[in-house]
């Protein structure tokens, strides 16, 4: 078994660059390793966002100039809106909580950018993601990164074999501290700006406004119910809440209350004390398997129902279709429709699906 990233013959590599520490360090490492490197920056969204903007284009350009490599800017605004932003808004309008980074990785960073890399006669596309790919007997396997605090394999679980076979992750075996130290020693002209956030295209604190601007129909007042069905408050749209939310509920009941469900059919936000958020079972839709096919039998593995989850052991019961039911060994906090539940076994990503219903 060998790390695919370390076994490849040197050649021309495109690298997705934002101008941040991770992608800049990854580009420099590839240069130092003898690859012909081309920087690619996708302009995906307007100025003022935390990534994808013209500001990032300029940041990346400076790093590429410092490294002496070519830099191309590709306009991805149309596909980003179609594949990431519009589905994001539709999910919130449906009373769900989406995970746009997963869509972005599948369709933009390892879809659109891969196509551009091929057009530039590149052998591979690299990024500054923290994850690891290994080739075994002609199949590509996805693993967690060495640094668990930075591991991004959760967001990559919908990549297919063709994508995994084309990409490089230079930071796979490095902790963030070493990446930062390398960047400093290499003298890379990186301007620190904090870690990237999931909602890079939404200004901080303005998510409800963003959704309302793109779909005004979400502004629909309704009731807030407690665990006994009592009306304890009013809301101004389900898109302002997510399962597990504690603050900004607009109610005061003498104890901490959490959102337990967004009832789209009745336009009701349901709340309860923390025990009411603990659930053991959820139904998944649209399962994707890294190796392209489902296991023959039910799967007992670690399941992460959200990015920041440490994961918990569960049984994945497969159906004849691309659906499954996950039964956790122990109740989990705030299983949330719209989020991804990702399957792991000994640090390997097996696949995952979208949480559809919780029971």
C-alpha positions as CSV (number, residue, x, y, z in Angstrom):
1,X,0.0,0.0,0.0
2,X,1.4,3.4,-0.9
3,X,0.1,6.9,-0.9
4,X,-0.9,7.7,-4.5
5,X,0.2,11.3,-4.0
6,X,3.8,10.2,-3.5
7,X,4.1,7.7,-6.3
8,X,3.3,9.7,-9.4
9,X,5.7,10.5,-12.1
10,X,6.5,14.2,-12.3
11,X,4.5,16.1,-14.9
12,X,2.2,19.1,-15.4
13,X,-0.2,19.7,-12.5
14,X,-2.9,22.4,-12.2
15,X,-3.6,23.5,-8.6
16,X,-6.8,25.1,-7.4
17,X,-5.7,28.3,-5.6
18,X,-7.5,30.8,-3.4
19,X,-4.3,32.6,-2.2
20,X,-4.7,31.2,1.3
21,X,-2.0,29.3,3.2
22,X,-3.1,25.8,2.4
23,X,-3.4,26.1,-1.4
24,X,-0.3,28.3,-1.6
25,X,1.8,25.9,0.4
26,X,0.5,23.0,-1.7
27,X,1.5,24.8,-4.9
28,X,5.0,25.6,-3.5
29,X,5.5,22.0,-2.5
30,X,4.7,20.7,-5.9
31,X,7.1,23.2,-7.4
32,X,9.8,22.1,-5.0
33,X,9.1,18.5,-5.9
34,X,9.8,19.1,-9.6
35,X,6.3,19.4,-11.1
36,X,5.4,21.9,-13.7
37,X,2.7,23.7,-11.8
38,X,-0.1,25.9,-13.2
39,X,-2.3,27.9,-10.8
40,X,-6.0,27.9,-11.4
41,X,-8.4,30.2,-9.5
42,X,-12.1,29.9,-10.1
43,X,-14.0,33.2,-9.8
44,X,-17.3,31.8,-8.4
45,X,-18.9,34.7,-6.5
46,X,-19.0,38.4,-6.0
47,X,-16.7,40.5,-3.9
48,X,-17.3,40.6,-0.2
49,X,-17.5,36.8,0.2
50,X,-15.0,34.8,2.2
51,X,-13.7,33.0,-0.9
52,X,-14.4,32.7,-4.6
53,X,-14.2,36.5,-5.1
54,X,-11.9,38.8,-7.1
55,X,-10.0,39.5,-3.9
56,X,-9.0,35.8,-3.9
57,X,-8.0,36.1,-7.6
58,X,-5.5,38.8,-6.7
59,X,-4.2,36.9,-3.7
60,X,-3.6,33.8,-5.8
61,X,-2.0,35.8,-8.6
62,X,0.6,37.2,-6.2
63,X,1.6,33.8,-4.9
64,X,1.9,32.4,-8.4
65,X,4.1,35.4,-9.4
66,X,6.3,34.7,-6.4
67,X,6.6,31.0,-7.4
68,X,7.2,31.9,-11.0
69,X,4.3,29.8,-12.3
70,X,1.5,30.5,-14.7
71,X,-1.8,31.6,-13.3
72,X,-5.2,31.4,-15.0
73,X,-8.5,32.7,-13.8
74,X,-11.6,30.8,-14.9
75,X,-15.1,32.1,-14.6
76,X,-17.3,29.6,-12.7
77,X,-20.0,32.0,-11.6
78,X,-22.8,30.4,-13.8
79,X,-22.1,26.8,-12.8
80,X,-21.5,27.8,-9.1
81,X,-24.9,29.5,-9.0
82,X,-26.6,26.5,-10.8
83,X,-24.9,23.7,-8.9
84,X,-24.3,25.2,-5.4
85,X,-26.2,28.4,-4.7
86,X,-29.6,27.6,-6.2
87,X,-29.8,24.1,-4.5
88,X,-28.7,25.7,-1.2
89,X,-31.6,28.2,-1.4
90,X,-34.1,25.4,-2.4
91,X,-33.0,23.3,0.6
92,X,-33.6,26.1,3.0
93,X,-37.0,26.8,1.4
94,X,-37.9,23.2,1.9
95,X,-37.1,23.4,5.7
96,X,-33.8,21.6,5.4
97,X,-30.2,22.5,6.3
98,X,-27.9,22.0,3.3
99,X,-24.1,21.4,3.0
100,X,-23.0,23.5,0.0
101,X,-19.3,22.6,0.3
102,X,-20.1,19.0,-0.7
103,X,-21.8,20.2,-3.9
104,X,-19.0,22.6,-4.6
105,X,-16.3,19.9,-4.3
106,X,-18.2,17.5,-6.5
107,X,-19.2,19.9,-9.3
108,X,-16.8,22.8,-9.1
109,X,-13.4,22.1,-7.5
110,X,-13.2,18.5,-8.8
111,X,-15.6,18.8,-11.7
112,X,-15.3,22.2,-13.5
113,X,-11.6,22.7,-12.5
114,X,-10.7,19.1,-13.5
115,X,-12.1,19.9,-17.0
116,X,-10.0,23.0,-17.2
117,X,-6.9,21.1,-16.1
118,X,-7.4,18.6,-18.8
119,X,-7.8,21.4,-21.4
120,X,-4.4,22.7,-20.2
121,X,-2.9,19.2,-20.8
122,X,-2.3,18.7,-17.1
123,X,-1.8,15.2,-15.7
124,X,-3.5,16.0,-12.4
125,X,-5.4,18.6,-10.4
126,X,-4.1,19.4,-6.9
127,X,-5.7,21.3,-4.1
128,X,-4.9,22.3,-0.5
129,X,-7.5,19.9,1.0
130,X,-6.6,17.8,3.9
131,X,-7.4,14.3,2.8
132,X,-5.6,11.3,1.4
133,X,-6.1,9.1,-1.7
134,X,-4.5,5.6,-2.2
135,X,-4.6,3.3,-5.2
136,X,-5.1,-0.3,-4.5
137,X,-5.5,-2.9,-7.3
138,X,-6.6,-0.3,-9.7
139,X,-9.2,1.3,-7.4
140,X,-8.9,4.6,-5.6
141,X,-9.6,4.8,-1.9
142,X,-10.3,8.0,0.1
143,X,-8.9,8.3,3.6
144,X,-8.9,10.9,6.4
145,X,-5.9,13.3,6.6
146,X,-3.2,12.8,9.2
147,X,-4.3,15.9,11.1
148,X,-7.8,15.1,12.5
149,X,-8.4,18.7,13.3
150,X,-8.1,19.7,9.6
151,X,-9.5,16.6,8.0
152,X,-11.8,17.4,5.1
153,X,-12.7,14.0,3.8
154,X,-16.3,14.4,4.9
155,X,-16.8,17.1,2.2
156,X,-15.2,14.8,-0.4
157,X,-17.3,11.7,0.0
158,X,-19.2,12.2,-3.3
159,X,-16.2,12.1,-5.5
160,X,-16.0,9.3,-8.0
161,X,-13.2,7.0,-9.2
162,X,-12.4,9.2,-12.2
163,X,-12.0,12.3,-10.0
164,X,-10.0,10.5,-7.3
165,X,-7.7,9.1,-9.9
166,X,-6.9,12.6,-11.2
167,X,-6.4,14.6,-8.1
168,X,-3.4,15.2,-5.7
169,X,-3.5,16.2,-2.1
170,X,0.0,17.4,-1.2
171,X,-1.0,18.2,2.4
172,X,-2.4,14.7,3.1
173,X,0.2,13.7,5.7
174,X,1.0,17.1,7.2
175,X,-0.5,18.8,10.3
176,X,-1.5,22.4,9.9
177,X,1.3,23.6,12.0
178,X,3.9,22.2,9.6
179,X,2.1,23.6,6.6
180,X,2.1,27.1,8.2
181,X,5.8,26.7,9.2
182,X,6.7,25.7,5.6
183,X,4.7,28.6,4.2
184,X,6.6,31.0,6.5
185,X,10.0,29.5,5.7
186,X,9.3,29.5,1.9
187,X,8.4,33.2,2.2
188,X,5.0,32.9,0.5
189,X,3.2,36.2,0.2
190,X,0.1,34.9,2.1
191,X,-2.1,37.3,4.0
192,X,-3.7,35.5,6.9
193,X,-7.5,35.9,7.1
194,X,-8.6,33.0,9.4
195,X,-10.0,29.7,8.4
196,X,-12.5,29.4,5.6
197,X,-16.1,28.9,6.5
198,X,-18.7,26.6,5.0
199,X,-20.8,29.4,3.7
200,X,-18.1,31.2,1.9
201,X,-20.6,33.0,-0.4
202,X,-22.8,34.4,2.4
203,X,-21.8,37.4,4.5
204,X,-21.4,36.5,8.1
205,X,-24.7,36.8,10.0
206,X,-26.7,37.4,6.9
207,X,-27.8,33.9,5.9
208,X,-31.6,34.5,6.3
209,X,-31.3,37.7,4.3
210,X,-29.5,35.9,1.5
211,X,-32.1,33.2,1.3
212,X,-34.9,35.8,1.4
213,X,-33.4,37.9,-1.4
214,X,-33.2,34.8,-3.7
215,X,-36.6,33.4,-2.7
216,X,-39.0,35.8,-1.0
217,X,-41.6,33.1,-0.5
218,X,-39.6,31.8,2.5
219,X,-40.8,34.7,4.6
220,X,-43.8,32.9,5.9
221,X,-44.8,33.5,9.6
222,X,-45.7,30.5,11.7
223,X,-45.9,29.0,15.1
224,X,-43.2,27.6,17.5
225,X,-44.4,24.6,19.4
226,X,-42.9,23.0,22.5
227,X,-42.7,19.2,23.0
228,X,-46.3,19.0,24.2
229,X,-47.6,20.9,21.2
230,X,-48.2,24.1,23.0
231,X,-47.7,27.4,21.0
232,X,-44.8,29.1,22.7
233,X,-43.9,31.7,20.1
234,X,-44.0,32.8,16.5
235,X,-41.4,32.7,13.7
236,X,-40.9,34.6,10.5
237,X,-39.7,31.7,8.3
238,X,-38.3,28.2,8.7
239,X,-35.1,29.3,6.9
240,X,-34.1,31.2,10.1
241,X,-33.7,27.9,12.1
242,X,-31.9,24.6,12.0
243,X,-32.2,21.5,14.0
244,X,-30.1,21.7,17.2
245,X,-30.2,25.5,17.3
246,X,-30.4,26.9,20.8
247,X,-30.0,30.7,20.5
248,X,-32.0,33.3,18.7
249,X,-35.3,31.4,19.1
250,X,-37.2,34.4,20.3
251,X,-38.8,32.5,23.2
252,X,-38.1,32.4,27.0
253,X,-39.4,29.3,28.8
254,X,-37.3,29.1,31.9
255,X,-35.0,26.4,30.5
256,X,-32.7,25.9,27.5
257,X,-34.7,24.9,24.4
258,X,-33.4,23.5,21.2
259,X,-35.0,23.2,17.7
260,X,-35.9,19.5,17.3
261,X,-37.8,19.7,14.0
262,X,-38.8,22.0,11.1
263,X,-42.3,21.0,10.1
264,X,-42.5,22.3,6.5
265,X,-46.0,20.9,5.9
266,X,-47.5,22.9,8.8
267,X,-44.9,25.7,8.9
268,X,-44.1,24.9,12.5
269,X,-40.8,25.1,14.4
270,X,-40.7,22.5,17.1
271,X,-38.5,23.0,20.2
272,X,-37.7,20.9,23.4
273,X,-35.0,20.6,26.1
274,X,-31.8,19.0,24.9
275,X,-33.0,15.4,25.4
276,X,-35.6,16.0,22.7
277,X,-32.8,16.5,20.1
278,X,-31.3,13.1,20.7
279,X,-32.3,10.6,18.0
280,X,-31.0,7.1,17.1
281,X,-32.3,6.6,13.6
282,X,-32.4,8.4,10.3
283,X,-33.2,7.6,6.7
284,X,-30.7,8.5,3.9
285,X,-31.4,9.2,0.3
286,X,-29.1,9.3,-2.8
287,X,-26.3,7.1,-1.4
288,X,-22.9,7.5,-3.1
289,X,-20.1,4.8,-2.7
290,X,-16.5,5.7,-3.3
291,X,-15.8,2.4,-5.0
292,X,-18.9,2.7,-7.1
293,X,-21.0,-0.1,-5.6
294,X,-22.7,-0.8,-2.3
295,X,-21.6,-3.6,0.1
296,X,-23.4,-6.9,-0.3
297,X,-24.8,-6.8,3.3
298,X,-25.7,-4.2,5.9
299,X,-22.7,-2.2,7.1
300,X,-21.5,-1.7,10.7
301,X,-19.2,1.3,10.7
302,X,-18.5,4.8,12.0
303,X,-21.0,7.4,10.7
304,X,-20.5,11.1,10.9
305,X,-23.8,12.9,10.6
306,X,-22.2,16.4,10.2
307,X,-18.8,17.8,9.5
308,X,-17.7,18.6,13.1
309,X,-19.0,15.3,14.4
310,X,-16.5,12.8,15.9
311,X,-18.6,10.0,14.4
312,X,-20.4,7.2,16.1
313,X,-20.8,3.5,15.5
314,X,-24.0,2.6,13.6
315,X,-25.6,0.0,11.4
316,X,-26.3,1.1,7.8
317,X,-29.2,-1.0,6.5
318,X,-29.3,-0.8,2.7
319,X,-32.4,-0.9,0.5
320,X,-32.7,-2.1,-3.1
321,X,-32.7,1.5,-4.2
322,X,-30.0,4.1,-3.5
323,X,-31.5,4.6,0.0
324,X,-30.5,3.4,3.5
325,X,-31.5,3.6,7.1
326,X,-28.8,4.4,9.7
327,X,-29.4,3.1,13.3
328,X,-26.8,4.4,15.7
329,X,-25.7,2.4,18.7
330,X,-26.3,5.4,20.9
331,X,-28.6,8.4,20.4
332,X,-27.1,11.3,18.5
333,X,-27.5,15.1,18.9
334,X,-29.5,17.0,16.3
335,X,-29.6,14.6,13.3
336,X,-30.5,17.2,10.6
337,X,-32.3,16.7,7.3
338,X,-30.3,18.1,4.4
339,X,-26.9,17.3,6.0
340,X,-24.7,14.4,4.9
341,X,-24.1,11.2,6.9
342,X,-20.7,9.9,5.8
343,X,-19.5,6.3,6.4
344,X,-16.0,5.5,7.7
345,X,-14.1,2.3,8.4
346,X,-10.6,2.4,9.9
347,X,-10.1,5.9,8.6
348,X,-11.4,5.2,5.1
349,X,-14.3,6.9,3.6
350,X,-16.7,4.4,2.2
351,X,-19.4,6.7,1.0
352,X,-22.4,8.6,2.4
353,X,-25.9,10.0,1.7
354,X,-28.2,12.8,2.5
355,X,-30.2,12.7,5.7
356,X,-33.8,12.7,4.5
357,X,-35.9,11.9,7.6
358,X,-35.2,11.5,11.3
359,X,-37.1,9.2,13.7
